Amino acid sequence: MDISTTTDVPPPASQPTIAERKRAARGATRPGDRIFLGLSRGSGILLLVIMAAIAVFLTYRAVLAISKDHANFLTTFEWNTNVLEPKFGIAVLVFGTIVSSVIAMVIAVPVAVAIALFITHYAPRRMSGPVAYVIDLLAAVPSIVYGLWGALVLVPHMNGLFGWLNDFFGWTGVFSWDEGAPRSMLTVGILLAIMILPIITNVSREVFRQVPQMHEEAALALGATRWEVVRMSVLPFGRSGVISASMLGLGRALGETMAVATVLSPSFDIQASLLNPGGGTFAQNIASKFSEANEFGRDALIASGLVLFVITLLVNGAARLIIARRAEYSGANA
C-alpha cells in the first residue's frame, strides 16, 4: 500500500533585488527620508557646481592673460607683466613644484609608513598612544610656523649635509654646491616632507588598524615572523589606503605657500643642482607677487593657478586609477 504524505510548505520569501530597494528608497514617504535625500543630493550637486565655477573663473581670467602674452606661456623662463609687452611663462614654476613635491614624497612616504607600522604592530600600548598623539599635533601646526622654523633652524643647519653631498656626490651635478645659502629645492623638499609626514602617517595608521586579525593570526600560525606578517598580510591589505594617504600629502606639497616662500630663495631659472638657490613654485610665486601685481599681472598669476589646478586634478585622477587597479587589495574586499 502506497502511502504518500504531502506537506504544504510555503515557498521561501524572495529577497528584494537592488533595483527594488532603490525604487523603495525613491518612493520613501517619511519626511526624514525625503529631507535626507534632498540634502545629500543637493550637497553632491553643490560640490560639482563649485568645482565648475572655479574652473570657469580660472579659465576665463587665464585666457585674458595668455592672449596678451608676448612669449610662450609654457616654456618661457621669465615673469615680467608690468611692461608694455608682457612676457611670462611657467616653465620654472612647473619644474620647481614637481621637483620639490617629488623630494618630499620620496622622504615622507617611507618614513610615514614605517611610523604607522611601528605604532600599530611593534610599539607597546604605553608607547603607541603618546607617539600617535605627537603625530596628530604635528598635523595641527600652521604652515607659517613650519616656515619660520625652516628659515631660522633648518636652513642654518643644512650646510653640513650640503657639504657632504657635494664631497661624495657632487660629480653627478645634481648634488654639486657652490657654497651659497642653502635656500634651495632640496631644503624646500625636506621641509615639505616634514609637513606632509603627519597626514600620511595618520591615514596609513588607521588603514593598518583595519587589517583583519584573522589574517595575521593565520600567518603566525603558519610560522611567519613579525616582518613576514607585515609583508604578506598588512601591506597588501593597506596598499590602496597608503596610496590615498600619499596623494593627500602630495596635494598639500603641491599647494604649500607660506613655508616655501619663507625658505626658498626664488629666481626664474632652472638649476641643475638641487643644492643651489633658485627656482620657484606656483603657490610661492602667486603669494609673493599678487599684492604688487596690477590687474593684468593678477590675471597672469591666475593663469598659473589654473595650471596648478589641472596638475592637482591629474594627480588625483591618477591616484584613483591606481587604487581601482589594486581593488583586490582594498579593505572593502578583504
C-alpha positions as CSV (number, residue, x, y, z in Angstrom):
1,M,0.0,0.0,0.0
2,D,1.5,3.3,-1.1
3,I,1.2,5.9,1.4
4,S,2.1,9.3,0.1
5,T,2.5,12.2,2.5
6,T,2.3,15.7,1.2
7,T,3.2,18.6,3.3
8,D,2.3,22.1,2.1
9,V,5.5,24.1,2.7
10,P,5.2,27.7,1.7
11,P,7.9,28.8,-0.7
12,P,10.7,30.9,0.8
13,A,10.2,34.6,0.7
14,S,12.3,36.1,-2.1
15,Q,14.7,38.8,-1.1
16,P,14.2,42.2,-2.7
17,T,16.6,43.0,-5.5
18,I,18.8,46.0,-5.6
19,A,16.5,47.7,-8.2
20,E,13.5,47.1,-5.9
21,R,15.4,48.6,-3.0
22,K,16.3,51.7,-5.0
23,R,12.7,52.1,-6.1
24,A,11.6,51.7,-2.5
25,A,14.1,54.4,-1.4
26,R,12.9,56.7,-4.1
27,G,9.3,56.2,-3.0
28,A,10.1,56.9,0.6
29,T,7.2,58.7,2.2
30,R,8.7,59.6,5.6
31,P,9.6,63.3,5.9
32,G,13.0,62.4,7.3
33,D,13.9,60.2,4.4
34,R,12.9,62.9,1.9
35,I,14.8,65.6,3.8
36,F,17.9,63.5,4.0
37,L,17.7,62.5,0.3
38,G,17.3,66.1,-0.7
39,L,20.2,67.3,1.5
40,S,22.6,64.6,0.3
41,R,21.7,65.1,-3.3
42,G,22.0,68.8,-3.0
43,S,25.4,68.5,-1.4
44,G,26.7,66.5,-4.2
45,I,25.3,68.9,-6.8
46,L,26.7,71.9,-4.9
47,L,30.1,70.4,-4.9
48,L,30.1,69.9,-8.7
49,V,28.8,73.4,-9.2
50,I,31.6,74.9,-7.0
51,M,34.2,72.9,-8.9
52,A,32.8,74.0,-12.2
53,A,32.6,77.6,-11.1
54,I,36.2,77.6,-10.0
55,A,37.3,76.0,-13.3
56,V,35.3,78.6,-15.4
57,F,36.7,81.5,-13.4
58,L,40.3,80.4,-13.7
59,T,39.9,79.6,-17.4
60,Y,38.3,82.9,-18.2
61,R,40.9,85.0,-16.4
62,A,43.7,82.8,-17.8
63,V,42.6,83.3,-21.4
64,L,42.6,87.1,-20.9
65,A,46.2,87.0,-19.7
66,I,47.6,84.4,-22.1
67,S,46.1,86.2,-25.1
68,K,48.3,89.2,-24.3
69,D,51.4,87.3,-23.5
70,H,54.3,88.1,-25.9
71,A,56.1,84.8,-25.0
72,N,55.4,81.1,-24.9
73,F,53.4,80.6,-21.7
74,L,54.6,77.0,-21.3
75,T,58.3,77.4,-22.0
76,T,59.4,80.9,-21.1
77,F,61.9,81.4,-18.2
78,E,60.7,84.9,-17.3
79,W,57.9,86.6,-15.4
80,N,57.5,90.3,-16.3
81,T,53.9,91.5,-16.5
82,N,54.4,95.2,-15.7
83,V,55.7,96.3,-19.1
84,L,54.0,97.3,-22.4
85,E,54.9,93.9,-24.0
86,P,54.4,91.5,-21.0
87,K,56.3,88.2,-21.1
88,F,55.7,85.4,-18.6
89,G,55.8,81.6,-18.5
90,I,55.5,78.7,-16.2
91,A,58.5,76.5,-17.1
92,V,60.4,77.3,-13.9
93,L,57.3,77.0,-11.8
94,V,56.3,73.6,-13.2
95,F,59.8,72.3,-12.6
96,G,60.1,73.7,-9.1
97,T,56.7,72.5,-8.0
98,I,57.2,69.0,-9.3
99,V,60.8,68.6,-8.1
100,S,60.1,69.9,-4.5
101,S,57.0,67.7,-4.3
102,V,58.8,64.6,-5.5
103,I,61.6,65.1,-3.0
104,A,59.0,65.5,-0.2
105,M,57.3,62.3,-1.2
106,V,60.5,60.3,-1.5
107,I,61.4,61.3,2.0
108,A,58.0,61.3,3.7
109,V,56.2,58.2,2.4
110,P,58.7,55.5,3.6
111,V,59.1,57.2,6.9
112,A,55.4,57.7,7.4
113,V,54.6,54.0,6.6
114,A,57.4,52.9,8.9
115,I,55.9,55.1,11.7
116,A,52.4,53.8,11.1
117,L,53.6,50.2,11.2
118,F,55.6,50.8,14.4
119,I,52.5,52.4,16.1
120,T,50.1,49.6,15.1
121,H,52.3,46.4,15.1
122,Y,55.5,47.0,17.0
123,A,55.2,49.6,19.7
124,P,53.8,48.6,23.2
125,R,50.5,50.1,24.1
126,R,52.1,52.6,26.5
127,M,54.3,54.0,23.8
128,S,52.0,53.8,20.7
129,G,49.4,56.2,22.3
130,P,51.8,59.1,23.0
131,V,53.6,58.7,19.7
132,A,50.3,58.8,17.8
133,Y,49.3,61.9,19.8
134,V,52.5,63.7,18.9
135,I,52.0,62.9,15.2
136,D,48.5,64.3,15.5
137,L,49.8,67.5,17.0
138,L,52.3,68.0,14.1
139,A,49.4,67.9,11.7
140,A,47.8,70.9,13.5
141,V,50.9,73.2,13.3
142,P,50.3,76.2,10.9
143,S,52.3,76.5,7.7
144,I,53.9,79.8,8.7
145,V,55.3,78.2,11.9
146,Y,56.9,75.5,9.8
147,G,58.2,78.2,7.5
148,L,59.7,80.2,10.4
149,W,61.3,77.1,11.8
150,G,62.7,76.2,8.4
151,A,64.2,79.6,7.9
152,L,65.7,80.0,11.4
153,V,66.6,76.5,12.3
154,L,66.6,74.1,9.3
155,V,68.4,76.4,6.8
156,P,71.4,77.2,9.0
157,H,71.9,73.5,9.8
158,M,71.9,72.3,6.2
159,N,75.5,73.4,5.5
160,G,76.9,70.2,6.8
161,L,74.6,68.0,4.8
162,F,75.1,70.0,1.6
163,G,78.9,69.8,2.1
164,W,78.8,66.1,2.5
165,L,76.6,65.6,-0.6
166,N,78.9,67.9,-2.6
167,D,82.0,65.9,-1.5
168,F,80.7,62.5,-2.3
169,F,78.0,63.1,-5.0
170,G,78.9,66.4,-6.5
171,W,80.3,64.7,-9.6
172,T,76.7,63.9,-10.6
173,G,75.9,67.6,-11.0
174,V,72.6,67.1,-9.1
175,F,74.3,67.5,-5.7
176,S,77.0,70.0,-6.6
177,W,77.1,73.0,-4.3
178,D,78.6,76.5,-4.8
179,E,78.6,77.0,-1.0
180,G,75.9,79.6,-1.2
181,A,72.9,79.9,1.2
182,P,71.2,76.5,1.4
183,R,67.8,78.0,0.4
184,S,67.3,75.5,-2.4
185,M,64.9,73.0,-3.7
186,L,66.3,70.2,-1.5
187,T,65.8,72.3,1.6
188,V,62.2,73.0,0.5
189,G,61.6,69.3,-0.2
190,I,62.9,68.3,3.3
191,L,60.6,70.9,4.9
192,L,57.6,69.8,2.8
193,A,58.4,66.2,3.8
194,I,58.2,67.1,7.5
195,M,54.9,68.9,6.8
196,I,53.1,66.1,5.0
197,L,54.5,63.4,7.3
198,P,51.6,63.6,9.8
199,I,48.9,63.4,7.1
200,I,50.4,60.2,5.5
201,T,51.1,58.7,8.9
202,N,47.7,59.2,10.4
203,V,45.8,57.8,7.4
204,S,48.1,54.8,7.0
205,R,47.9,54.1,10.7
206,E,44.1,53.9,10.5
207,V,44.3,51.7,7.4
208,F,46.7,49.3,9.1
209,R,44.4,49.0,12.1
210,Q,41.6,47.7,9.9
211,V,43.6,44.6,8.9
212,P,41.5,41.6,9.9
213,Q,43.0,40.0,13.0
214,M,42.3,36.6,11.4
215,H,44.7,37.2,8.6
216,E,47.6,38.0,11.0
217,E,46.8,35.1,13.3
218,A,46.7,32.7,10.3
219,A,50.1,33.9,9.1
220,L,51.5,33.5,12.6
221,A,50.0,30.0,12.9
222,L,51.9,29.0,9.7
223,G,55.2,30.1,11.3
224,A,55.6,33.6,9.8
225,T,57.8,36.1,11.6
226,R,56.5,39.5,12.5
227,W,58.0,41.1,9.4
228,E,56.5,38.3,7.2
229,V,53.1,39.0,8.7
230,V,53.5,42.7,7.9
231,R,54.8,42.0,4.3
232,M,52.2,39.3,3.4
233,S,49.1,40.5,5.3
234,V,49.3,44.1,6.4
235,L,50.9,45.9,3.5
236,P,48.8,44.2,0.7
237,F,45.7,45.0,2.7
238,G,46.6,48.6,3.2
239,R,48.2,49.4,-0.1
240,S,45.3,51.3,-1.5
241,G,45.0,53.3,1.7
242,V,48.7,54.2,1.7
243,I,48.3,55.4,-1.9
244,S,45.3,57.6,-0.9
245,A,47.3,58.9,2.1
246,S,50.2,59.7,-0.2
247,M,48.0,61.6,-2.6
248,L,46.6,63.7,0.3
249,G,50.2,64.5,1.3
250,L,51.1,65.3,-2.3
251,G,48.2,67.6,-2.6
252,R,49.5,69.7,0.3
253,A,53.0,69.6,-1.0
254,L,51.9,70.9,-4.4
255,G,49.9,73.8,-3.0
256,E,52.1,74.8,0.0
257,T,52.7,78.5,0.0
258,M,54.0,80.3,3.1
259,A,56.6,77.7,4.2
260,V,58.1,77.6,0.7
261,A,58.1,81.4,0.4
262,T,59.8,81.7,3.7
263,V,62.6,79.2,3.0
264,L,63.2,79.3,-0.8
265,S,65.4,81.9,-2.5
266,P,63.5,82.2,-5.8
267,S,64.7,83.0,-9.2
268,F,63.3,82.4,-12.7
269,D,65.9,79.9,-13.8
270,I,66.3,76.1,-13.5
271,Q,69.3,74.9,-11.5
272,A,70.7,71.5,-12.4
273,S,71.8,71.1,-8.8
274,L,69.3,70.7,-6.0
275,L,71.6,72.4,-3.6
276,N,72.0,75.8,-5.2
277,P,69.4,78.6,-4.7
278,G,66.9,79.2,-7.4
279,G,63.7,78.1,-9.0
280,G,60.2,78.6,-7.7
281,T,56.8,77.0,-7.2
282,F,53.3,78.0,-8.3
283,A,52.0,78.8,-4.9
284,Q,55.1,80.6,-3.8
285,N,55.1,82.8,-6.9
286,I,51.4,83.7,-6.6
287,A,51.9,84.6,-2.9
288,S,55.0,86.7,-3.4
289,K,53.7,88.7,-6.5
290,F,50.0,89.0,-6.0
291,S,50.0,92.0,-3.7
292,E,52.1,94.2,-6.0
293,A,50.6,93.0,-9.3
294,N,48.3,95.1,-11.5
295,E,45.1,93.8,-13.0
296,F,46.9,92.1,-15.9
297,G,49.5,90.7,-13.5
298,R,46.8,89.2,-11.4
299,D,45.3,87.6,-14.5
300,A,48.7,86.1,-15.3
301,L,49.0,84.7,-11.8
302,I,45.5,83.2,-12.1
303,A,46.7,81.6,-15.3
304,S,49.5,79.9,-13.4
305,G,46.9,78.9,-10.7
306,L,44.9,77.2,-13.4
307,V,47.9,75.0,-14.4
308,L,48.3,74.1,-10.7
309,F,44.6,73.3,-10.6
310,V,44.9,71.0,-13.6
311,I,48.0,69.3,-12.2
312,T,46.2,68.6,-8.9
313,L,43.2,67.1,-10.8
314,L,45.6,64.9,-12.9
315,V,47.3,63.7,-9.7
316,N,44.0,62.8,-8.1
317,G,42.8,61.1,-11.2
318,A,46.0,59.0,-11.4
319,A,45.6,58.0,-7.8
320,R,42.0,56.8,-8.5
321,L,43.2,54.7,-11.4
322,I,46.0,53.1,-9.3
323,I,43.5,52.4,-6.5
324,A,41.0,50.9,-8.9
325,R,43.6,48.6,-10.4
326,R,44.6,47.4,-7.0
327,A,41.0,47.0,-5.8
328,E,41.6,43.4,-4.8
329,Y,43.9,44.6,-2.0
330,S,41.4,47.1,-0.6
331,G,39.9,46.7,2.8
332,A,36.4,46.5,1.3
333,N,37.3,43.3,-0.5
334,A,39.1,41.7,2.4
